Amino acid sequence: MKNAIQFCLMLAMAGNVFAHEYKTLAELMAGWGTDIASREVTVQTLQPGLHVLFGAGGNVLVSIGDQGVLMVDSQFPEMIPKLRQAIKELGGDDIDFTINTHWHFDHADGNPMLGREGTWLVAQENARRMMVGSHDLHYVDTSYRQPAYPSIALPVITYADRMTFHFNGDRIDLLHFGAAHTTGDSAVLFRDANVIHMGDVFNARYPFIDADNGGDLDGTIRFCRSVLDLINRETRVIPGHGPVLDYGALEAYTSMLETVRDRLQLMLDRGLTLDQVIAAQPTAEYDEQFGDPQLFIIKAYMSLSR
């Protein structure tokens, strides 16, 4: 009972950091300086038939070949025509499969349009479960209530820990190693191409640990370490956002998370409040590379407090 009370108090202290001013998606994106309507798609070809599409929202990885088109993540409905046009210019046609790396809006809001057009949607089973309901996403100074997805937008194929596609001459493994960025993350490994899409478990900036909805810092570290055990130093690593990276970047990111986690845990063991933890600057030497740490520290504090 004592531990439960302490946890509730810690969450309350963490909650006080948030303004909890709920915004619409348009307001949220505008606050982040993103104008979805004006965003264009740019393409980075990794090898013939395998391309990264950059637009608004999460990075999209697309396989184009004799068996059709398989896409990883769907961004926003406004981006679907632009993604389709890019795929057409690359030699593809209809999008046969779309894998959602997780359920957050910037990676899955294109689902309704794709579902209506006959694309088979695929995700880890917890991601689908989260898509069925509405959920609050809390940031530092604002919040967004992500609405439930309509049935046409829900994944029709789900898996628990691992599943495999054999598509366009490659073996594509969907991998889940427990709660991390969310409770339903998938890493998508193109084994023959030696390319892996990590969704938002790995980014070129500090991660958003969605601790309000089951995300977990220790789980994020475990997820990254599990992926590192499966890939090699030649693997090209697609983060949820940012440029194409490599094994070394994922290894350094994971080591950073472990260092910060250990520091935060010591502070929690000493009874420091969230404000005191933020003031102690436990991420200081990493901030130039990974950006503003406040949201990361808040969510990591909440996660470790459990």
C-alpha positions, -999 to +999 in steps of 0.1 A: +000+000+000+028+024+009+044+019-026+011+025-043+006+057-024+041+069-032+035+061-069+003+081-070+020+111-053+048+109-079+024+109-107+005+138-093+038+158-090+046+148-126+011+158-137+016+193-123+043+200-149+017+197-177-006+226-185-031+201-198-044+225-223-061+202-248-056+212-285-069+199-318-046+181-340-043+211-363-034+233-333-009+207-320+009+204-353+009+242-358+025+246-324+053+222-335+057+243-367+044+216-390+020+225-419+009+191-431-009+205-462+023+221-475+047+192-468+061+174-498+075+139-499+112+134-505+127+100-513+159+082-502+165+050-521+183+024-500+185-002-528+164-010-559+128-015-546+134-003-511+129+034-503+125+058-473+098+084-478+100+116-457+070+138-454+050+149-423+049+125-394+069+093-390+093+081-416+078+057-442+097+027-455+083+012-487+091-020-506+081-021-542+084-052-564+068-080-584+045-089-555+033-053-550+038-026-524+044-029-487+046+003-466+057+008-430+036+036-413+010+058-428+016+094-416-016+116-421-045+114-445-033+146-463+000+128-470-015+096-485-020+111-521+016+124-519+029+091-507+010+073-535+024+096-561+059+090-549+053+053-549+039+055-585+070+075-596+092+047-581+074+021-601+047+009-577+009+008-578-017+002-551-005-002-515-011-038-506+001-039-470+008-012-444+025-021-411+020+004-383+050+005-360+026+017-332-007+035-327+003+072-324-015+096-348+017+107-367+023+071-377-012+058-382-036+086-391-034+077-428-050+043-419-086+053-426-079+063-462-058+032-468-083+009-452-111+023-474-090+017-504-083-020-496-049-019-480-043-047-455-033-031-422-009-049-398+003-041-363+012-056-329-019-067-310-015-040-283-013-013-310-046-024-324-061-025-289-051+011-283-065+022-317-099+009-306-102+036-279-094+072-273-063+081-253-047+113-239-012+122-250+004+146-226+034+168-236+051+195-216+027+224-222-002+208-240-022+177-245-040+159-273-068+134-270-062+110-298-097+097-308-105+061-315-100+049-350-130+038-371-132+001-378-120+006-414-087+020-400-080-009-376-053-035-384-069-067-397-037-087-390-020-086-356+007-106-338+020-110-303+058-112-304+069-120-339+056-126-374+071-128-409+063-117-444+080-132-474+075-103-499+093-089-529+122-113-524+129-104-488+121-119-454+105-092-434+103-098-396+080-079-373+095-079-338+080-069-305+100-070-272+075-057-247+064-022-237+088+005-248+078+038-265+043+024-263+028-010-253+025-020-289+058-012-308+070-031-338+105-031-353+104-041-389+135-060-401+141-065-438+167-093-434+180-096-469+183-059-474+198-055-438+175-026-430+153-021-399+126+004-392+124+011-354+093+034-352+096+058-323+115+034-301+145+050-316+148+085-328+175+111-337+163+130-306+153+121-270+125+096-270+089+103-260+082+075-235+044+074-234+043+066-197+006+077-194-004+049-217+020+021-206+053+032-222+084+022-203+120+035-201+134+002-190+114-015-218+128+010-244+163+000-234+155-037-234+138-033-269+169-015-283+193-040-268+172-069-283+174-053-317+211-047-314+215-084-307+198-092-340+214-068-364+250-060-373+273-031-379+263-028-416+225-026-408+209+006-419+185+018-391+154+039-399+143+059-368+108+070-363+118+106-372+150+120-387+177+107-411+186+072-419+211+061-392+232+030-384+241+004-358+265+028-341+239+055-337+214+030-322+242+016-299+251+051-287+214+061-282+209+029-261+240+037-240+227+072-234+193+059-222+211+035-198+232+062-184+203+086-179+182+058-164+208+049-138+211+086-128+174+091-125+170+059-105+196+071-080+177+104-077+145+086-072+161+064-045+172+096-027+136+109-028+141+138-052+110+154-066+105+158-103+114+195-101+146+186-083+154+160-109+149+185-138+171+211-120+199+185-116+202+183-154+208+145-156+211+147-194+233+177-197+262+163-218+236+148-243+214+178-248+234+193-277+229+161-297+194+151-286+176+184-280+154+197-252+153+170-225+124+182-204+096+159-218+120+129-218+129+135-181+093+139-171+082+107-188+113+088-177+106+099-141+070+087-144+081+054-159+107+047-132+083+058-104+061+028-113 
